[in-house]
Amino acid sequence: MANTTSAKKATRKIARRTIVNKSRRTQMRGAVRTVEEAIKNGDREAALKAMAVAEPELMQAAQRSIIHRNNASRKVSRLSRQIAGLAK
């Protein structure tokens, strides 16, 4: 348990940030899930619309250190490649 006042404040701050970060992570995962579902259904138009929402979500999550920036870039790249594959 934290002993100093600064350590106690830090734990309160961490708890607040954790709640915010969990919310953002959930929102990001939901956006990615809608893209994956559209790809699975073979609906290219829906996938493109969902991707327009998911890509900024992923990049903002990376900027805010919720996920690693390489992880975000990799997800965007893989989803884009899968959407491109639907055109065939």
N, C-alpha and C positions, 0 to 999 in steps of 0.2 A: 504494500500500500504506500501511496505517496506521503512523504513526510513534510516537505517544505511547501509553502504557499504557492510558489511558482509551479511546482510539480503537480499540485492539486488542480491548479488552473489549467495546466497542460492536459490533464486527463479529462477535464470538462470539455475543453476545446476539441480534443480527439473524438470524444463521444458525439459532439455536434457534427463534426466533419464526416464521421462514419455514417450517420443517418443520411446526410446529403449525398455522399458518394454511393451508398447502396441504392438510393433512388435513381441516380443517374445511370448506374450500371444496369439496373432493371429496365430502364427506358431504352438504353442502348441495345440490350439483348432482345427486347421486344421488337425493335426496329429491324434487327438482323433476322429474327425469326420470320417476320412477314416476307422478307426477301426470299428466304430459303423455302417458305411454303409456296410462294408464287413460282419459283423455279421448279419445285417438285411437281406442281400442277401443270407445268409447261406453258404458263401464261407470261409471255415476254413483256407485254405492255404493263401488266401489274407489277412485274419484277422491276422494270425500269422506274416506275413511279415510286415503289418502295425503296429502291436503291437511292433515289434522290433524297429520301428522308434519312436512310440509314448511314450513308457516307458521312454527312456532317456530324451525326451523333457519334460515330466512331472516332472521328478526328478530334472532336471536342473532348471526348473521354480521354484520348491520348494526351491532349494538351493539359488536361487537369490531372494527369498522372493516375487515372483510374485504371487504365491498361497501358501497357508499354506501346510506344509509338510504332515500333516494328510490328507488333501484334495487330494494331489497327490497320496498318498498311497492308499486311498480309491478308487480313479478312476482306478488305476492299478489293484487293487484287483477285482473290479466289472467287468472290461473288461476281465480279465483273466478267471474269473468264467463263463462269457458268452461264451467265446471262447471254454472253456472246455465243455460247454453244447452242442456245435455244433457237438462234436464227437459222441454223442448218436444217 
